[in-house]
Each structure stands twice: as C-alpha cells, then as structure tokens.
Amino acid sequence: MQSNHGGLSRRAMLTLPLLAASATATAQSPAYPSQPIRLTVPYPAGGTTDVVARIAAEAMAQRLGQPIVIDNRPGAGVTVGSSFVAKAPPDGYSLLVTTLAHATNPALFRSLPYDSERDFVTVGMIGLTPLVLVVNPKLEVRDLAGFIALLRAEPDRHAFGSAGVGSPMHIAPELFRQMTKTEVRHVPYRGEAPALNDLVAGHITFAIDPVTAAAGLVRSGNLRALAVASARRAGSLPEVPTMAEAGLPGFEAYTWVVVMAPRGTPPAVVERLNRDLNAALAVPQVRSRLGELGVELGQAQTPAQTQAFIRAEAAKWAPIIRASGAVVE
C-alpha cells in the first residue's frame, strides 16, 4: 500500500532536494557582468576602428558597471583577432569589434580559421561610414562625369590606391570600374595612410576611401572629393554630392563597425549587451564624438537586424571580389 506522506508522493519528496539545490545555485550565480569584459579589436591601436571601439566601449562600460578592456590583435585581414574570439569561452566576457572585412573575407581568403557566420553571434552595430571618391586637386576634372569621361578616354593610364588587397579601398573601386566600364589599375599599399599620401603627391589618380580618413585632406585642400558613395550626403562633407546626385545611381559603399560574440553566448547576455550598446550610442556626447570621425549612426538595431545587414553585405561584395580575381592565400 502506497503512503502519500501527508499529501506528497514519493517522487515529489525526492524532487524537492533537487529543486532546492537548483534554487541555491541560481541564487549564488553572479549577475552578468561580474568581471571586466575583453573587447578584441583586430586593428592596430590608434586607427579609426580602434578609436570608434574605445568610444563605444567607454560608454557601454558605464551602463554595464564593469570595465571593458580593449585588446588589439591586428593581422591577416582581421583573421587573427577574429579567430581568437571565435575560440574564446561563450560567456559574454570575450567580444569582437569587426568591420566590412568580416563579410568579405569568406570570398577573399582561400580558407579561414573560423566560419564567419556560424562561429559568431551578432550583438549590434556601432555605426557605418560612407566611402568617398577623392582625386588629386591638380587633376583637371571638377565633377564625377568629367572624371569618368577621363578614365574612358585614357584606359589603363590611371591607377587607384588601396589599403591592401580585399580592403574596402580595393573592392569599392572594383565596383566603380564595373559600373562605369572603365579600365584602371590597382596599386595596393600597406594601409590607407600611405595610399592617401601618394595620392596627395600625385603618384596615383584616385582613391575611394572612408570619409573618416579622407575628410581632413579634403577640407585642407590636399584632395578633391567628387562624390560620396552613400544614399545621403555625409555629415562631415555636406558640400560633396552623393554618387546618385553626381550621375552614378546605385553605387553605394560603406565600411562599418559591429560588435560580435562567440557562438553559444547566452541569448540573455547578447540582449543585455545590445541594449546597453544602443543606449550608449544614444548619448549626445557619444554621437557627437563619433560624428566628428565621420561615423554615421542610424536607428538602434537588434542583433537579428545587424546579422541581416552583414549577410546582405556579404552577398553584395562576393561576386565583385570574385570578378576582380582578388585572392588571399
């Protein structure tokens, strides 16, 4: 005969200690975050991406109640830093700041030490920066139409500079070349600064560079901007027309900065990080500092919206990279 022990079955009595132990463990689990967070930046310290990451991290840390430590791990087209984070524990204490290279590397590299989509979860977007077509001011063209006419009249005589094979400064001119049916040569440099220096010196004809790097040279008169590759005019160069306004509709090219985490990071942690990132970017002082760098901030994005944006960018640039023949071993 089975006893109910005052209304409790034997199974229920055996379950009670387990529930109590679970409740105790939950109560003892520290709330996230309980320690400093490492934010890996796969670019050198002092560069634009590094500065943008530090501005966002400082504002996020105030909301999270824990410091965010910047960990610069440059090299191999962001793959060094990205690989490090992909293999980190998915506990919310290892994050990655990355850029357009995250979306273009699968088409550019023969092999990667990680899967760009499956090995990461997206936290959110910090902002994006349009690219701008700039020329040496001694070039006898004043607008985009005249520049395209010059390139068509003198095929293979003109060259553009880039920050390296597969960089935004490389693939954007490849798109420009395809859309305008012009023939130009590519001169890769070790970074955008030497490319722009040679453009100022007149050794190359043009570059399509992030506004963050080119705006100062345009304002000083060292370069002439013909058009920005964005849907609307850039806040840092309001006098420069968009590509559509200048006669080349459909040409848009941005570099962008997003935050990611290793695959398996708890959804609640990702949501917390996204919420605090968006709150940080809504602070007027933060928006102003990023705006001065040429970083444009749109509406707050959810992780899913940011992931959809990255997928669209990958789909856009992959065929352009393949058509260019660019490959990194």
N, C-alpha and C positions, 0 to 999 in steps of 0.2 A: 504494500500500500504506500503511495507516494504522499509525503507530507509537503504542505505548502509553506511551512515556516512563517506563519503569520501573514500569508498572502504573497510571499516571494517564492518563485520557483527556484530549484537548484541552479538552473542556468543563469538566472538573473543574479543570484548571490555570487556566482563565480565571475560574472561580468563586472560587478561593482568595483573590485580592486583594480581592474584594468582601466576602467573609466577614471578612477581617482588618480591613477598613475599618469594617464594621459593629460588630465587637467593640471596636475602638478608640473609636468614637463612644459605644457603650454605657458603656464604662469611664469615659469623660470626662463623661457626663451626671451632673450633681449629684443626689444623693438628695433626694427630697422630704421635707420642705420645706427649701429652701436660702436662703430670704429671708423677711422678715416677711409675714404674711397680713393682708389687709384684710377686716374683718367689718363690712358695712354694716348699720346699724340704721335702719329707716325711721320712727323716732320721735325726739322731742327728747331731748337728754341730760338725765338725772336722772329720767326717767319709769320706770315699773315695768319695761317691756320692756328699756329701756336698762340698768337695774341688773342684771336677770337675765342679759342678754347678757354684761355685763362679768364677772360671777361665773363663768360658764361659760368664757368666753374665757381668763381668767386661769389657770384650772385646766387647760384644754386646752393652752395655750402651754407649760406645764411639761413636758408629755409630747411635744409636737412639737419642742421645742428651738428654737423661733422665736417672737418676739413676735407677738401678734395685736392689730392696731391697730383700735380702734373708729372707725367713720366714720358719724356721724349725718347722715342725709339725710331729714328728715321732709317730709311734704306730700302732699296729694291722696290721702288714704286709703292710704298706703304705696306708691302707684304711683311716686313719684319715686325712692325708693331701690331698689325692685324693678326698675324699668326700667334703672337704672344697672348693676345686677348682671347682668341678662339680656343686656346688650350687652358685658359685660366678657370678656376672654380666658378660655377654659375651662381654665385651667392649675392650678387649686387655690389660687390666691392672691387670689381675689375670692369672698367668701362673703356670704350674706344671712341675717340673722335676721328671721323674719317670724311672723305670728300668724294668728288666725282670718280676718282681713281678706283674706289670700291666697286662702282658699277661697270667701269670699262676694263678692269684688269682681266676678267674671265675671257674677253675677246682678244686681249693683247698678249697675255702670257701663254706659253705652251702648256704649262702646268703651274698650279698654285698649291701651297702647303695647307690650304683650307678651302672650304666651299663658301663662296661669298654670301650665299643666301642661307643655306642650311645650318651653318655653324654660328650664326648670329641671330639675335632678335633686335629689332629696332626700338629705340627709346623715343626719339623725336628729332626734329630739325632745329638747328640754331638759326640758320639763315642761308641765303644764296646771294651770289654776286654775278652780275652780268659781265660778259666779256665785251671788249671794245676794240674796234679796228683802228689802229694807230699807224701813222706814217711819219717819216722824217719831214719836218716843215719845209725843207728845201725842194721836196718833190713838187713838180708843177701840176698838182691837182688840188682842187678845193672841195670836191664832193665825191660821194661814192660812185656816181655814174661815171664821172671822169676817170676815177681810179680803175674801174672795171674796163673801160674803153682802153686805157693804157696797157693793162695786162693782156687784153686780147690783141692789141696791135703789136706787142712785143713778147710773144710766147717764149717761155723758158729763160727770159733775161732777168726776171725778178725773183727774189727769194724772201721767204718769211723765216723768222726765228722762233724757236720754241724753247721751253724749259726741259726738253728731252723727248724721246720717242714715247708716244702714247699720252703725253701730258695734255691738258685742255688747250694749251697754246699750239699743240700739234694737230689734234683732231678737229678743232674748230676751223682752222684754215683748210683742212681737207674737205670739210662740208662746204665751205665757201667756194673752193675750187670746183667741186662737183656741181654746185648750184649755178655758178657763173660761167661754167665751161671755159675756164682759163687754165693755162699751164704755168705753174710756179714751182720753184724748188724749195725744199725743206732744209734748213740748217739747224740741227739740234745743238743746244748748249747745255751746260751743267747748271741749270737753274734759270729762272726768269730774269734775274738781275743782269747777268752778262748778255743775255739776248737783247734786253732793252738798251743796255749800254752801246752795243753795236748798232742798234737801230738809230740811236741818237747820233752816233758817229757817222752814219750813212753807209755802213758796210752791208746792210740788208735793207730791203724795201719796206717791209711792213711786219706787223705782228697783230695777232688777235689775242689780247691779254686781259686778265681780270682787271676790272676797274680799280680794285684795291691797289694794284701795283702801278697802273698807268696814269691814274688821275693827277697825281702830283706833277708828273712830267708834262702832262697836257697843260695844266694850269701855269706852269713855269715857262711855257713856250718851247720846250725842248722837243715835244712831239705834237703832231696834229691829229685829233680824233675825227674820224669821218662818220662813224655810226656805232651805236651800242646794240649788241645782239640780245635785246630784251623786248618784252611786249610794251613796256613803257619806259620813258626816259629815266636815266639813272639820277638819283638824288645828288650824287657828288659831281655829276657833269650834266646839269639840266639843259645846257645850251646845245648839246650834241643830239642829233636826231636818232631815232631808232632805225634799224635796218629797214623796216617796213616803210617808215616815213621817207627814207633815203632811196627807196626803189627796189628793195630786195625783200619782199614779204616772205614769211616762213622761215627766215634764218634767225634762230634763237639759240644761244649757247650760254650756259651758266656753269660756274663752279659752285659748290655748296658744301655746307658743313653739317654733319649729322652726328648723333650720339647713338652708339650701339652697345650691346652687352653679349656675353657668350650665350649660346643656345642652352636652354634649360634654366635660365634665370627665372625665378618665380614671377608669374603674371602680376601679383600684387606689388612686387618690388618694381617691376617695369612701370606699372601705373603710377606709383609714387614718384619715381624719377621723372616721368613725363609731366606729371602735374607740377612738380617743382621747377622743371626746366621752363615750361610755359609761363609760370608765374615770374620766374627770374627775367625772362625776355620781355615781360610786360612792364617792367620798371623803367620809367622815363630815362633815368641816367644810363641804364644799360643800353637801351635803344639808341640813345644819342652817341654813346661811345662806339657802338657797332656801326652806326650810320656814318660816322666820320671815317671809318675804314672802308666804306663802300659796300657794307653788308646790308642787304635788304631783308627786312623781317615781314613776313606775311601773317596770316591768321594762324593761331595756335593749331598745331597738328597732333593728331593721335598717333600712336605707334603704327597702326594699320595704314593711315593716310601717308605717313612718311615712307613706309615699306612699298606702297603702291607707286609712289613717286620714283623711288630708286629703281624699281622694276621697269618703269616706263623709260627712264634714262638709259638703262642697260639695253633695252630693245631698240632705242633710237640710235645709239652710238655704235653698237656691234657691227652692223653692216658697213658703216663708214670706215671703221678700223680695218675690217677685212678688205674692203676695196682699196685702201691705201697701201696694203701689204705690210703694215707695221706689225712686227712680232718681237717679243722679248723672250729670250731663251731662259 
